[in-house]
Amino acid sequence: MLTGPELGAAIEAARIKKNVPKNALAKVFGISAPSVNGWVATGRIDKSKLIEVIRYFSDVVGPEHWGLVGDDAEMLKLAPVLGPAGSAADAVLQMLAKAGKLTPEAASASCQR
């Protein structure tokens, strides 16, 4: 799973590929346009939005775009059965950390606003 500036760059690349203006993206996720700018600049995103963002862009980029491959990508399929978006994102990040694909510190940092 990408984190920090790499995650921000991935969000921006997916946004451009989908041809969605930042203000429209902000409306989709119920956040302000400056928050979208923050996502792009720092890669910090509220964990309740992370899975939603990956799904929103799934028509233009695959799991590998976000640094998810193999079993990591399969974890995305489990997210809907794990509960609300926040808990699903938490569960996916915890699974990645346990698998050694993401440190707990990186998971925490990548999912903050």
Biotite code that builds the C-alpha atoms (Angstrom):
import biotite.structure as struc

atoms = struc.array([
    struc.Atom([0.000, 0.000, 0.000], chain_id="A", res_id=1, res_name="MET", atom_name="CA", element="C"),
    struc.Atom([1.375, 3.347, -0.985], chain_id="A", res_id=2, res_name="LEU", atom_name="CA", element="C"),
    struc.Atom([1.761, 5.945, 1.754], chain_id="A", res_id=3, res_name="THR", atom_name="CA", element="C"),
    struc.Atom([2.706, 9.584, 2.084], chain_id="A", res_id=4, res_name="GLY", atom_name="CA", element="C"),
    struc.Atom([3.603, 11.524, -1.052], chain_id="A", res_id=5, res_name="PRO", atom_name="CA", element="C"),
    struc.Atom([3.373, 8.371, -3.202], chain_id="A", res_id=6, res_name="GLU", atom_name="CA", element="C"),
    struc.Atom([-0.248, 7.897, -2.139], chain_id="A", res_id=7, res_name="LEU", atom_name="CA", element="C"),
    struc.Atom([-0.912, 11.572, -2.877], chain_id="A", res_id=8, res_name="GLY", atom_name="CA", element="C"),
    struc.Atom([0.604, 11.200, -6.344], chain_id="A", res_id=9, res_name="ALA", atom_name="CA", element="C"),
    struc.Atom([-1.513, 8.084, -6.954], chain_id="A", res_id=10, res_name="ALA", atom_name="CA", element="C"),
    struc.Atom([-4.684, 9.956, -5.984], chain_id="A", res_id=11, res_name="ILE", atom_name="CA", element="C"),
    struc.Atom([-3.770, 12.827, -8.304], chain_id="A", res_id=12, res_name="GLU", atom_name="CA", element="C"),
    struc.Atom([-2.920, 10.492, -11.197], chain_id="A", res_id=13, res_name="ALA", atom_name="CA", element="C"),
    struc.Atom([-6.220, 8.617, -10.777], chain_id="A", res_id=14, res_name="ALA", atom_name="CA", element="C"),
    struc.Atom([-8.135, 11.908, -10.562], chain_id="A", res_id=15, res_name="ARG", atom_name="CA", element="C"),
    struc.Atom([-6.563, 13.127, -13.797], chain_id="A", res_id=16, res_name="ILE", atom_name="CA", element="C"),
    struc.Atom([-7.117, 9.792, -15.535], chain_id="A", res_id=17, res_name="LYS", atom_name="CA", element="C"),
    struc.Atom([-10.798, 9.867, -14.523], chain_id="A", res_id=18, res_name="LYS", atom_name="CA", element="C"),
    struc.Atom([-10.955, 13.531, -15.587], chain_id="A", res_id=19, res_name="ASN", atom_name="CA", element="C"),
    struc.Atom([-12.553, 14.682, -12.331], chain_id="A", res_id=20, res_name="VAL", atom_name="CA", element="C"),
    struc.Atom([-11.912, 18.244, -11.102], chain_id="A", res_id=21, res_name="PRO", atom_name="CA", element="C"),
    struc.Atom([-10.769, 18.529, -7.489], chain_id="A", res_id=22, res_name="LYS", atom_name="CA", element="C"),
    struc.Atom([-13.916, 20.422, -6.462], chain_id="A", res_id=23, res_name="ASN", atom_name="CA", element="C"),
    struc.Atom([-16.104, 17.654, -7.944], chain_id="A", res_id=24, res_name="ALA", atom_name="CA", element="C"),
    struc.Atom([-14.038, 15.016, -6.148], chain_id="A", res_id=25, res_name="LEU", atom_name="CA", element="C"),
    struc.Atom([-14.502, 16.930, -2.914], chain_id="A", res_id=26, res_name="ALA", atom_name="CA", element="C"),
    struc.Atom([-18.285, 16.848, -3.387], chain_id="A", res_id=27, res_name="LYS", atom_name="CA", element="C"),
    struc.Atom([-18.260, 13.101, -4.067], chain_id="A", res_id=28, res_name="VAL", atom_name="CA", element="C"),
    struc.Atom([-16.548, 12.468, -0.737], chain_id="A", res_id=29, res_name="PHE", atom_name="CA", element="C"),
    struc.Atom([-18.314, 15.176, 1.253], chain_id="A", res_id=30, res_name="GLY", atom_name="CA", element="C"),
    struc.Atom([-15.142, 17.101, 1.990], chain_id="A", res_id=31, res_name="ILE", atom_name="CA", element="C"),
    struc.Atom([-13.735, 20.511, 1.109], chain_id="A", res_id=32, res_name="SER", atom_name="CA", element="C"),
    struc.Atom([-11.590, 21.203, -1.944], chain_id="A", res_id=33, res_name="ALA", atom_name="CA", element="C"),
    struc.Atom([-8.646, 22.114, 0.337], chain_id="A", res_id=34, res_name="PRO", atom_name="CA", element="C"),
    struc.Atom([-8.921, 18.622, 1.851], chain_id="A", res_id=35, res_name="SER", atom_name="CA", element="C"),
    struc.Atom([-8.477, 17.100, -1.615], chain_id="A", res_id=36, res_name="VAL", atom_name="CA", element="C"),
    struc.Atom([-5.420, 19.333, -2.072], chain_id="A", res_id=37, res_name="ASN", atom_name="CA", element="C"),
    struc.Atom([-4.133, 17.974, 1.242], chain_id="A", res_id=38, res_name="GLY", atom_name="CA", element="C"),
    struc.Atom([-4.642, 14.380, 0.102], chain_id="A", res_id=39, res_name="TRP", atom_name="CA", element="C"),
    struc.Atom([-2.617, 15.083, -3.029], chain_id="A", res_id=40, res_name="VAL", atom_name="CA", element="C"),
    struc.Atom([0.125, 17.085, -1.315], chain_id="A", res_id=41, res_name="ALA", atom_name="CA", element="C"),
    struc.Atom([0.739, 14.793, 1.656], chain_id="A", res_id=42, res_name="THR", atom_name="CA", element="C"),
    struc.Atom([-1.009, 11.497, 0.964], chain_id="A", res_id=43, res_name="GLY", atom_name="CA", element="C"),
    struc.Atom([-2.766, 11.835, 4.296], chain_id="A", res_id=44, res_name="ARG", atom_name="CA", element="C"),
    struc.Atom([-6.342, 10.690, 3.999], chain_id="A", res_id=45, res_name="ILE", atom_name="CA", element="C"),
    struc.Atom([-8.927, 9.851, 6.622], chain_id="A", res_id=46, res_name="ASP", atom_name="CA", element="C"),
    struc.Atom([-9.038, 6.083, 6.869], chain_id="A", res_id=47, res_name="LYS", atom_name="CA", element="C"),
    struc.Atom([-12.818, 6.148, 6.502], chain_id="A", res_id=48, res_name="SER", atom_name="CA", element="C"),
    struc.Atom([-12.259, 7.508, 2.978], chain_id="A", res_id=49, res_name="LYS", atom_name="CA", element="C"),
    struc.Atom([-9.325, 5.350, 1.848], chain_id="A", res_id=50, res_name="LEU", atom_name="CA", element="C"),
    struc.Atom([-11.287, 2.299, 0.676], chain_id="A", res_id=51, res_name="ILE", atom_name="CA", element="C"),
    struc.Atom([-13.941, 4.567, -0.840], chain_id="A", res_id=52, res_name="GLU", atom_name="CA", element="C"),
    struc.Atom([-11.272, 6.416, -2.838], chain_id="A", res_id=53, res_name="VAL", atom_name="CA", element="C"),
    struc.Atom([-9.767, 3.167, -4.126], chain_id="A", res_id=54, res_name="ILE", atom_name="CA", element="C"),
    struc.Atom([-13.214, 1.927, -5.148], chain_id="A", res_id=55, res_name="ARG", atom_name="CA", element="C"),
    struc.Atom([-14.201, 5.255, -6.726], chain_id="A", res_id=56, res_name="TYR", atom_name="CA", element="C"),
    struc.Atom([-11.212, 5.108, -9.038], chain_id="A", res_id=57, res_name="PHE", atom_name="CA", element="C"),
    struc.Atom([-11.445, 1.353, -9.711], chain_id="A", res_id=58, res_name="SER", atom_name="CA", element="C"),
    struc.Atom([-12.881, 2.004, -13.171], chain_id="A", res_id=59, res_name="ASP", atom_name="CA", element="C"),
    struc.Atom([-9.664, 3.752, -14.246], chain_id="A", res_id=60, res_name="VAL", atom_name="CA", element="C"),
    struc.Atom([-6.905, 2.192, -12.099], chain_id="A", res_id=61, res_name="VAL", atom_name="CA", element="C"),
    struc.Atom([-6.458, -1.221, -10.528], chain_id="A", res_id=62, res_name="GLY", atom_name="CA", element="C"),
    struc.Atom([-5.235, -2.234, -7.066], chain_id="A", res_id=63, res_name="PRO", atom_name="CA", element="C"),
    struc.Atom([-1.611, -2.200, -8.261], chain_id="A", res_id=64, res_name="GLU", atom_name="CA", element="C"),
    struc.Atom([-1.930, 1.576, -8.797], chain_id="A", res_id=65, res_name="HIS", atom_name="CA", element="C"),
    struc.Atom([-2.232, 1.874, -5.006], chain_id="A", res_id=66, res_name="TRP", atom_name="CA", element="C"),
    struc.Atom([0.661, -0.513, -4.385], chain_id="A", res_id=67, res_name="GLY", atom_name="CA", element="C"),
    struc.Atom([-1.613, -3.485, -3.750], chain_id="A", res_id=68, res_name="LEU", atom_name="CA", element="C"),
    struc.Atom([-0.684, -6.750, -5.466], chain_id="A", res_id=69, res_name="VAL", atom_name="CA", element="C"),
    struc.Atom([-1.577, -10.408, -5.028], chain_id="A", res_id=70, res_name="GLY", atom_name="CA", element="C"),
    struc.Atom([-3.106, -11.144, -1.654], chain_id="A", res_id=71, res_name="ASP", atom_name="CA", element="C"),
    struc.Atom([-3.047, -7.457, -0.749], chain_id="A", res_id=72, res_name="ASP", atom_name="CA", element="C"),
    struc.Atom([-5.367, -6.685, -3.662], chain_id="A", res_id=73, res_name="ALA", atom_name="CA", element="C"),
    struc.Atom([-7.654, -9.543, -2.608], chain_id="A", res_id=74, res_name="GLU", atom_name="CA", element="C"),
    struc.Atom([-8.126, -7.832, 0.771], chain_id="A", res_id=75, res_name="MET", atom_name="CA", element="C"),
    struc.Atom([-10.099, -5.108, -0.985], chain_id="A", res_id=76, res_name="LEU", atom_name="CA", element="C"),
    struc.Atom([-12.749, -7.686, -1.806], chain_id="A", res_id=77, res_name="LYS", atom_name="CA", element="C"),
    struc.Atom([-13.159, -8.416, 1.912], chain_id="A", res_id=78, res_name="LEU", atom_name="CA", element="C"),
    struc.Atom([-13.746, -4.797, 2.903], chain_id="A", res_id=79, res_name="ALA", atom_name="CA", element="C"),
    struc.Atom([-17.535, -4.755, 2.254], chain_id="A", res_id=80, res_name="PRO", atom_name="CA", element="C"),
    struc.Atom([-18.137, -7.655, 4.648], chain_id="A", res_id=81, res_name="VAL", atom_name="CA", element="C"),
    struc.Atom([-16.078, -6.129, 7.434], chain_id="A", res_id=82, res_name="LEU", atom_name="CA", element="C"),
    struc.Atom([-18.515, -3.377, 8.359], chain_id="A", res_id=83, res_name="GLY", atom_name="CA", element="C"),
    struc.Atom([-18.688, 0.394, 7.843], chain_id="A", res_id=84, res_name="PRO", atom_name="CA", element="C"),
    struc.Atom([-16.052, 2.134, 5.744], chain_id="A", res_id=85, res_name="ALA", atom_name="CA", element="C"),
    struc.Atom([-13.986, 3.187, 8.745], chain_id="A", res_id=86, res_name="GLY", atom_name="CA", element="C"),
    struc.Atom([-13.782, -0.283, 10.200], chain_id="A", res_id=87, res_name="SER", atom_name="CA", element="C"),
    struc.Atom([-13.214, -1.811, 6.755], chain_id="A", res_id=88, res_name="ALA", atom_name="CA", element="C"),
    struc.Atom([-10.317, 0.543, 6.105], chain_id="A", res_id=89, res_name="ALA", atom_name="CA", element="C"),
    struc.Atom([-8.932, -0.191, 9.566], chain_id="A", res_id=90, res_name="ASP", atom_name="CA", element="C"),
    struc.Atom([-9.195, -3.923, 8.934], chain_id="A", res_id=91, res_name="ALA", atom_name="CA", element="C"),
    struc.Atom([-7.454, -3.733, 5.561], chain_id="A", res_id=92, res_name="VAL", atom_name="CA", element="C"),
    struc.Atom([-4.652, -1.588, 6.955], chain_id="A", res_id=93, res_name="LEU", atom_name="CA", element="C"),
    struc.Atom([-4.238, -3.911, 9.944], chain_id="A", res_id=94, res_name="GLN", atom_name="CA", element="C"),
    struc.Atom([-4.055, -6.936, 7.634], chain_id="A", res_id=95, res_name="MET", atom_name="CA", element="C"),
    struc.Atom([-1.411, -5.194, 5.512], chain_id="A", res_id=96, res_name="LEU", atom_name="CA", element="C"),
    struc.Atom([0.587, -4.320, 8.628], chain_id="A", res_id=97, res_name="ALA", atom_name="CA", element="C"),
    struc.Atom([0.349, -7.897, 9.950], chain_id="A", res_id=98, res_name="LYS", atom_name="CA", element="C"),
    struc.Atom([1.500, -9.233, 6.588], chain_id="A", res_id=99, res_name="ALA", atom_name="CA", element="C"),
    struc.Atom([4.546, -6.979, 6.810], chain_id="A", res_id=100, res_name="GLY", atom_name="CA", element="C"),
    struc.Atom([3.422, -4.941, 3.804], chain_id="A", res_id=101, res_name="LYS", atom_name="CA", element="C"),
    struc.Atom([2.811, -1.783, 5.807], chain_id="A", res_id=102, res_name="LEU", atom_name="CA", element="C"),
    struc.Atom([4.195, -0.745, 9.163], chain_id="A", res_id=103, res_name="THR", atom_name="CA", element="C"),
    struc.Atom([1.634, 0.251, 11.807], chain_id="A", res_id=104, res_name="PRO", atom_name="CA", element="C"),
    struc.Atom([3.206, 3.717, 11.858], chain_id="A", res_id=105, res_name="GLU", atom_name="CA", element="C"),
    struc.Atom([2.823, 4.074, 8.092], chain_id="A", res_id=106, res_name="ALA", atom_name="CA", element="C"),
    struc.Atom([-0.760, 2.835, 8.267], chain_id="A", res_id=107, res_name="ALA", atom_name="CA", element="C"),
    struc.Atom([-1.554, 5.425, 10.892], chain_id="A", res_id=108, res_name="SER", atom_name="CA", element="C"),
    struc.Atom([0.218, 8.230, 9.034], chain_id="A", res_id=109, res_name="ALA", atom_name="CA", element="C"),
    struc.Atom([-1.305, 7.406, 5.652], chain_id="A", res_id=110, res_name="SER", atom_name="CA", element="C"),
    struc.Atom([-4.824, 7.460, 6.990], chain_id="A", res_id=111, res_name="CYS", atom_name="CA", element="C"),
    struc.Atom([-4.858, 10.768, 8.794], chain_id="A", res_id=112, res_name="GLN", atom_name="CA", element="C"),
    struc.Atom([-6.109, 13.985, 7.275], chain_id="A", res_id=113, res_name="ARG", atom_name="CA", element="C"),
])
